[in-house]
Amino acid sequence: MAAITTILGNRPPVFGPVLIGVPKLERPASGWDILKETLWLPHYFWLNKGDVRDGPGPEGGTFIVQDINPVDWKAGRPIVEVISYGCAMQDGKEAKWESNASLGEDLSLANGEGVTGGSATIWRLGYPRVTKLWVSLTPQALGDHVGVHYAPEETFGLPATPWSISWVSADNWNASGWVGESRNPQRLPGCRAELITDTWLYDLGYADRDGVANGVIYL
């Protein structure tokens, strides 16, 4: 990518774009970062969808051009607003991380419904998940992540151990750790770059492989 030159005065761009004003960076807590720039281009087709832009500031980041909107002309050359999606660098890392887990009540069972001496509740457990948003300039294989036993770089306080299993008996086992759950690449128009959403699942290793633990039934 050619360097951006900021020039004061009316000298038109010849070898590269002239940055007008200050780049605007939107960094929502969830989802992709958005870079907005106003550029004075040597000619209208100097920049195209799919081109790579560096993030602003000392840390930078990787952004992919998605929209180029002309806003004016000066000295016969276009001034355009450029909108790019990607990830800004933060704390030396070029990725965005999220996590979630849930435990929701599914069904209550009273005495007389298969429960002896009281009541019980069936719960449906949502194992902890970690989500990583990152930019790849080349296509990534789905099989390199999905079903692969390895821990994410960020574990949100959980042990950074890959998933493993050990058998206790023919119908009982212990298993715990991280495994790659899903990979959703969004191929960007005009290039082979992808915005990638990876998720990992953490098996907590509950000792309830027969379906019952501490009087509570888990599914």
Secondary structure, DSSP 4 states (H G I P E B T S, - for coil): -PPPB---SSPPPSSS-EEEEEEEEE--SSS-EEEEEEEE-SSGGGS-TT-EEEPSTTT-EEEEEEEEEEEEEETTEEEEEEEEEEEE-BTTB--EEEEEEEEEEEEEE-TTSS-SSS-EEEEEEEEEEEEEEEEESS---GGGTTT-----S--TTS---B-EEEEEETTEEEEEEEEEEEEEEEEPTTSS-EEEEEEEEEE---S-TTSEETTEEE-
